[in-house]
Amino acid sequence: MRMRALLLTPILFIAVVAVACGGGGNTRQVLVDYNNPGFAGAFIHYFPTSVSVHPGMTVRFKAAWNGEPHSVTLGTSVNKALAIINPLLPQLDGNSPPPPDVQAKADAAFKDQRSMVDNNNNVVQSAAQPCFLDSGAPPENPKTRCKQRPQPAFTGTQSYYSSGFIKYIGNSGSSFDVKLADNIKPGTYHWYCDYHGPEMQGTIVVKPKGASIPSQSSVDHKALTDSTAYAAPTAKALNQATTGPWSLLRAAQIAGFPADDHQKQALKDGFLAGYGTAQGNGPLVTEFLPSTIHAKVGQKLTWAFVGTHTVSFDVPRYFPILTVAKNGTVEIDQRDLVPKGGAGFASSYPDSAGDLYNVDGGTWDGSGFRSSGLNPGRNNDQVTAFTIAISKPGTYQYACLIHPRMVGTVIVTR
């Protein structure tokens, strides 16, 4: 099993956080990811990560849309897999490849779980579409979806119970309700996101009827407290990196990312697409740094990537990376993946690229859709970057096609 990276993998702010209230007396709401008002980011987290309820209640998972696909996936197979995986996560999430025996245990534990998108960017329909199984595992064939059935109440005994891709319905996101059966046994039931993997997980704690449980306002307060604490190190680094004259190398140093002499020389005059911290335990900033660039006609502009993004000019109206057809089939919108209008990223990191894969996108004349395509995954000591020159004076907005709040401006003069 390969842990699914942030969509869309780092190179080389104390924010004010608002939480949407939700859930009546018989419902408790959990936030799926988060839209922080202080900075655009992908949190890849649930807030809070644990919620206590009674049998017969509903847990509403409210998704914030920031471009990252998510699911809520539960079941007895999930409980068993996470019980094995969780003690291994520190080694699986480290900066170095895990020991072979640890990876083998992880692979074995997750053999019956499906990732929403596989390593070849194929959408796995049994994971991307809703799936409710009393026993057994979802189909392995990426094109085969689970047998369709109305969503049942969650009894805690189903082997696999998943929302699939929580469909994008606008910036407010969408939601998935888990109605607990009246006869569900008190206990702890685990969920996780089948796109991002077990790094993104949480628990439903079912208490006996009559036992005290937190109110929705208490759940909201916990979500606020947790999201603020989770964002704080990244927010602090972002504030420091964007204060004063811009320097990519200074921003990387603040974040704690190492860079070798070749990378430093090649990127010293560059910019960043995305940001984060070396600890990797906070949100990924989905912003271009700096947000406004002043350049001369024909000047080469280079962005180093922190996370997986595109650098795209004259973009069409926003479209999510995953689309859902009327028959329920989930597909990747290829406009996100492939270069448009000139040279761009290959689908995989070239073996010959070494520590820096910098694509020269040539010159853009200021008109027509132009995109780098999605930068490929790479090892921890490698960097992806994209370079382009603009041949006409003007003010040009550009964006990441994946993350809707990730936009920047280039002002070009003679």
Secondary structure, DSSP 8 states (H G I E B T S, - for coil): -----TT-----------------TTEEEEEES---SSS-EE--SEESSEEEE-TT-EEEEEE--SS-----EESHHHHHHHHHHGGGHHHHTSSS---HHHHHHHHHHTTT---SB-TTS-B-HHHHS-EEESSS---SSTT----------B-S--SEEE--S----STT--EEEEEB-TT--SEEEEEEETTTEEEEEEEEEE--TTS----HHHHHHHHHHHHHHHHHHHHHHHHHHTSSS--HHHHHHHHT----HHHHHHHTT-EEEEE--TT--S-EEEEEESSEEEEETT-EEEEEESSS---EES--S---SEEE-TTS-EEE-HHHHS-BSS----SS--GGGTTEEEEEEEEE-S-S-EE--------TT-EEEEEEEE-S-EEEEEE-SS-TT-EEEEEEE-
